[in-house]
Amino acid sequence: MFYPHINYYFCRLIFNSILENFVVSARKYRPSVFDEVVGQKHITDTLVNEINSNQLAQSFLFTGPRGVGKTTCARILAKLINQKEDDNPNNDYSFNIFELDAASNNSVDDMRSLIEQVRIPPQVGKYKVYIIDEVHMLSAAAFNTFLKTLEEPPKYAIFILATTERHKIIPTILSRCQVFNFKRIQTADMKEHLKKIAIKENVEADEDALHLIAEKADGGLRDCLSLFDQMVSFCNGHITYQKALENLNILDKDIYFKITEAIIGQNISKTLLIFDEVITLGFDGQLFLSGLSEHFRNLMVCRNSETHKLLNVSENYKDKYKNQSAICDLSFLLNALNINNQFDIEYKTSKNQRLHIELALLKLCHIKSIIDTSVSLDELKKKVMNI
């Protein structure tokens, strides 16, 4: 006999079990040791050397953009400084590590409560470590309450402050901390990290697609891993370049190559038709103009072998940029960037934004003829001077 309600509950049970077992990549692959931290070697090496030489500061300030490893490095440091050589590596001394979110605990009373805790020495291990995240959210009064403890902490207390907005930290706090500036993670480093994760998760992914995900993340590894999870779900385990373009709402670079070719050839009708194609696909005019400026910038850095390393694109596109840069004069690229920049500034105030972009494209199409005319005039002047 068939019991539909039993099948429903059975399927629901399996579905809930799958959801409970799923862990997002940003948490699943969060580094547990300094060697796993991506793109912050200048910081991890310094911290390891301080621990090994027993020259550890008592107050640290980790500052930098979101998702680059500030809190992760704080947790790893807090774990390492209490470990001994004969310790079990799985012993994290969790009773010695205290985390405080300053965004929701930013009052004077919260700081007084923290100071009371600091007075109690650790029961196990050598240090008590206090990680204060988003420390810039503390009120001015809370900062002042905390100041004395930060200046003269007990020997067993170590403070690690983390913030995305260093300029909001009062100078008296900065002067009492050892400051570590976390940088945006390079696209190439994030792409390599994604390749390793894709192999572990049995996900097929195109090189260009992974580069696109890393580029979209704009230097934040947490954002990069979130986008990767999104793409895995969207592509059902096989991430292709075209699927990445579609899901991440990114305009294909080939469009910029096509329109640049039309602009150099002074083909106005083809240029306008390509832009119409961009609008039909649903992309914003300013996004297109910004992408075109980046394309001209990439062509400019390709003109000199010494600046090739500034080209932040996948390997498959490097040859395309080199080939197109060979037919672009430096004077054309400089004028094109200048026009794009001016129209980008004026875009928001324009009442007819499509016409605004089309006017910019028309000017770009006439750059070459203006440059050629100016050269002819110069040659004419030389001839006149020689008579």
C-alpha positions in Angstrom: 0.0 0.0 0.0 1.2 3.5 -0.9 1.4 6.1 2.0 2.1 9.5 0.4 2.5 11.3 3.8 5.2 8.8 4.8 7.2 9.5 1.6 6.8 13.2 2.2 8.3 13.0 5.7 11.0 10.6 4.6 12.1 13.0 1.9 11.9 16.0 4.2 14.1 14.1 6.7 16.8 13.4 4.0 16.6 17.1 2.8 17.1 18.5 6.3 20.0 16.1 6.9 21.7 17.3 3.7 21.2 21.0 4.8 22.6 20.3 8.2 25.8 18.7 6.8 26.5 21.5 4.4 29.1 24.0 5.5 30.0 27.0 3.4 33.5 27.1 1.9 34.4 30.3 3.8 34.0 28.3 7.1 35.0 24.8 5.8 38.3 26.0 4.5 39.1 28.7 7.1 42.8 28.4 7.8 43.8 26.8 11.1 47.5 27.5 10.8 49.5 30.4 9.4 50.8 28.3 6.4 47.2 28.1 5.1 46.6 31.9 5.2 46.4 33.2 1.6 48.1 36.4 0.5 49.3 37.7 3.9 52.8 36.2 4.1 54.4 39.4 5.2 52.2 39.4 8.3 52.2 35.6 9.1 56.1 35.4 8.9 56.4 38.4 11.2 54.1 36.9 13.8 55.8 33.5 13.7 59.2 35.1 14.2 57.9 37.1 17.2 56.6 33.9 18.7 59.8 31.9 18.0 62.0 34.7 19.4 59.8 35.3 22.4 59.4 39.0 21.4 55.6 39.1 21.4 53.9 42.4 21.8 51.0 42.7 24.2 48.8 44.8 21.9 48.1 44.2 18.2 46.0 46.1 15.7 45.0 44.2 12.6 43.6 46.6 10.0 42.6 46.1 6.4 39.6 45.4 4.0 36.9 42.9 4.9 37.5 39.2 4.2 41.3 39.3 4.0 42.1 37.2 7.2 42.3 39.6 10.1 40.1 37.6 12.5 41.4 34.3 11.2 45.0 35.4 11.9 44.0 36.7 15.4 42.5 33.3 16.2 45.6 31.4 15.0 47.9 33.7 16.9 45.8 33.3 20.1 46.0 29.5 19.7 49.7 29.4 19.0 51.0 31.6 21.8 49.7 29.2 24.4 51.0 26.0 22.8 54.1 24.2 23.9 56.3 21.9 21.9 55.0 18.8 23.6 51.3 20.0 23.4 48.6 18.2 21.5 48.1 20.3 18.3 44.3 20.0 18.7 44.4 21.7 22.1 43.1 25.2 21.3 43.1 26.6 24.8 39.5 27.9 24.2 39.2 28.9 27.9 42.1 31.4 27.4 40.6 33.1 24.3 37.9 35.7 24.5 36.2 37.3 21.5 34.3 40.5 21.7 32.3 42.1 18.9 32.7 45.8 19.5 29.8 46.6 17.1 27.3 45.3 19.7 29.5 45.7 22.9 30.6 49.3 22.5 29.7 51.0 25.8 31.7 52.0 28.9 30.0 49.2 30.9 31.2 46.6 28.3 34.7 47.8 28.6 34.6 47.8 32.5 33.3 44.2 32.3 36.3 43.3 30.1 38.7 45.0 32.4 37.4 42.9 35.3 38.0 39.8 33.4 41.5 40.8 32.5 42.4 41.0 36.2 41.9 37.2 36.6 45.0 35.3 35.6 44.7 32.2 33.3 44.1 28.8 35.0 45.7 26.8 32.1 48.4 28.0 29.7 50.5 31.1 29.8 48.3 33.8 28.3 44.8 35.1 28.1 44.1 36.5 24.7 41.3 39.1 24.0 40.2 39.5 20.4 38.1 42.7 19.9 36.6 42.7 16.4 35.3 45.9 14.7 37.1 47.9 17.4 36.4 51.2 15.6 32.8 50.8 16.7 33.7 51.5 20.4 32.4 54.9 21.7 34.9 57.6 22.7 34.2 57.0 26.3 34.7 53.2 25.9 38.0 53.9 24.2 39.2 56.1 27.1 38.0 53.5 29.7 40.1 50.8 27.9 43.1 53.0 27.4 44.9 52.5 30.7 44.5 48.7 30.6 45.9 48.6 27.0 48.8 50.8 28.1 49.8 48.7 31.1 48.2 45.2 30.8 49.1 42.3 33.1 52.0 40.1 31.8 49.5 37.3 30.9 47.1 39.5 28.9 47.4 40.0 25.1 45.0 42.2 23.1 44.3 41.7 19.4 42.2 44.5 17.9 40.7 44.2 14.4 39.2 46.8 12.3 38.3 47.7 8.7 38.5 51.4 9.4 41.8 52.4 10.9 41.2 56.1 10.5 38.4 55.9 13.2 40.8 54.6 15.9 42.0 57.3 18.2 45.8 58.1 18.0 46.3 57.2 21.7 45.1 53.6 20.9 47.2 53.4 17.8 50.4 54.4 19.6 50.0 51.6 22.1 49.6 48.8 19.5 51.8 47.0 17.0 49.9 47.7 13.8 49.7 45.1 11.0 48.2 46.3 7.7 46.4 43.5 5.8 46.3 44.0 2.1 43.8 43.0 -0.6 44.5 39.5 -1.8 45.8 39.3 -5.3 43.5 37.8 -7.9 46.1 35.2 -8.9 46.5 34.0 -5.3 42.7 33.6 -4.9 42.4 31.8 -8.2 45.0 29.3 -7.1 43.2 28.8 -3.8 39.9 28.2 -5.6 41.6 25.6 -7.8 42.7 23.6 -4.8 39.2 23.8 -3.3 37.6 22.8 -6.6 39.8 19.6 -6.7 38.9 18.8 -3.1 35.2 19.3 -3.8 35.3 17.3 -7.1 34.1 20.4 -9.0 35.1 20.9 -12.6 36.0 24.6 -13.3 37.4 26.5 -16.2 40.6 28.5 -15.5 38.9 31.6 -16.9 35.8 31.1 -14.8 37.9 30.9 -11.6 39.8 34.0 -12.6 36.5 35.8 -13.1 35.2 34.8 -9.7 38.5 35.9 -8.1 38.4 39.2 -10.0 34.8 39.9 -9.0 35.7 39.4 -5.3 37.9 42.5 -5.4 40.6 41.3 -3.0 38.3 39.7 -0.4 38.8 35.9 0.0 35.6 35.5 2.0 33.6 37.1 -0.8 35.5 35.0 -3.3 34.5 31.7 -1.5 30.9 32.8 -1.2 30.8 33.5 -5.0 32.4 30.1 -5.6 29.7 28.3 -3.6 27.0 30.3 -5.5 28.6 29.2 -8.8 28.8 25.6 -7.8 25.1 25.6 -7.1 24.2 27.5 -10.3 26.4 25.3 -12.6 25.6 22.0 -10.8 29.3 21.2 -10.2 30.7 22.2 -13.6 31.7 25.9 -13.7 32.2 27.3 -17.2 33.3 30.8 -18.3 29.9 31.6 -19.9 28.0 30.4 -16.9 30.2 32.6 -14.7 29.6 35.6 -16.9 25.8 35.0 -16.7 25.6 34.4 -13.0 28.0 37.1 -11.8 26.5 39.8 -14.2 29.9 40.5 -15.8 30.3 41.8 -19.4 32.4 39.5 -21.6 35.9 40.9 -22.3 35.5 40.0 -25.9 32.9 42.8 -26.3 35.7 45.3 -25.4 38.1 43.8 -27.9 35.3 44.0 -30.6 34.4 47.6 -29.9 38.0 48.7 -29.6 38.7 47.2 -33.0 35.7 49.2 -34.4 36.8 52.4 -32.8 40.4 52.1 -34.2 38.9 51.4 -37.6 36.7 54.5 -37.2 33.6 52.4 -37.9 30.9 54.5 -36.2 27.9 52.3 -37.1 29.6 49.1 -35.9 30.6 50.8 -32.6 27.1 52.0 -31.9 25.6 48.5 -32.8 28.0 46.8 -30.3 27.0 49.2 -27.6 23.3 48.5 -28.4 24.1 44.8 -27.9 25.5 45.7 -24.5 22.3 47.6 -23.5 20.1 44.8 -24.9 21.9 42.3 -22.6 20.8 44.5 -19.7 24.1 46.1 -18.6 24.4 49.6 -17.2 26.0 52.2 -19.4 28.4 53.4 -16.7 29.5 49.8 -16.0 30.3 49.4 -19.7 32.2 52.7 -19.8 34.2 51.7 -16.7 35.0 48.4 -18.3 36.1 50.0 -21.5 38.5 52.3 -19.5 40.0 49.3 -17.8 40.4 47.7 -21.3 42.3 50.7 -22.6 44.4 50.7 -19.4 45.3 47.0 -20.0 46.3 47.8 -23.6 48.5 50.6 -22.4 50.4 48.5 -19.9 50.9 45.8 -22.6 52.8 48.2 -24.8 55.9 47.9 -22.6 57.4 44.5 -21.6 58.3 45.9 -18.1 54.7 46.6 -17.3 53.2 43.3 -18.5 53.1 42.2 -14.8 50.5 44.9 -14.2 48.0 43.0 -16.5 45.5 41.4 -14.1 43.8 39.0 -16.5 43.8 35.2 -17.1 46.5 33.6 -19.3 44.1 33.0 -22.2 43.5 36.8 -22.5 47.1 38.0 -22.2 48.0 37.2 -25.8 44.8 39.0 -27.0 45.8 42.1 -25.1 49.3 42.0 -26.5 48.1 41.6 -30.1 45.6 44.5 -29.9 48.0 46.8 -28.0 50.4 46.4 -31.0 47.9 48.3 -33.2 47.1 51.0 -30.7 49.2 54.2 -30.5 50.0 55.5 -27.0 48.5 58.9 -28.0 45.2 57.2 -28.9 45.1 55.3 -25.6 45.8 58.4 -23.5 43.2 60.4 -25.3 40.7 57.6 -25.1 41.2 57.2 -21.3 40.9 61.0 -20.9 37.5 61.0 -22.8 36.2 58.0 -20.9 37.2 59.5 -17.5 35.4 62.8 -18.3 32.2 61.1 -19.5 32.2 58.8 -16.5 32.3 61.8 -14.2 29.4 63.5 -16.0 27.3 60.3 -16.4 25.1 60.6 -13.3 24.1 64.2 -14.1 23.2 63.4 -17.7 19.4 63.3 -18.5 19.9 61.0 -21.5 22.5 58.6 -20.3 22.4 56.3 -23.4 23.1 59.3 -25.7 25.8 60.4 -23.3 27.7 57.1 -23.8 27.1 57.2 -27.5 28.6 60.7 -27.7 31.7 59.4 -25.9 31.9 56.5 -28.4 31.7 59.0 -31.3 34.5 61.1 -29.9 36.6 57.9 -29.4 36.0 57.0 -33.1 37.4 60.4 -34.2 40.6 60.4 -32.0 42.6 58.7 -34.8 41.7 61.2 -37.4 42.4 64.2 -35.1 45.8 62.7 -34.3 46.6 62.1 -38.0 45.6 65.7 -38.8 47.8 67.2 -36.1 50.8 65.2 -37.4 50.2 66.5 -40.9 50.1 70.1 -39.5 53.4 69.6 -37.7 55.0 68.3 -40.8 53.7 71.3 -42.8 55.2 73.6 -40.2 58.6 71.9 -40.6 58.4 72.4 -44.3 57.6 76.0 -43.9 60.5 76.6 -41.6 62.9 74.9 -44.0 62.0 77.2 -46.9 
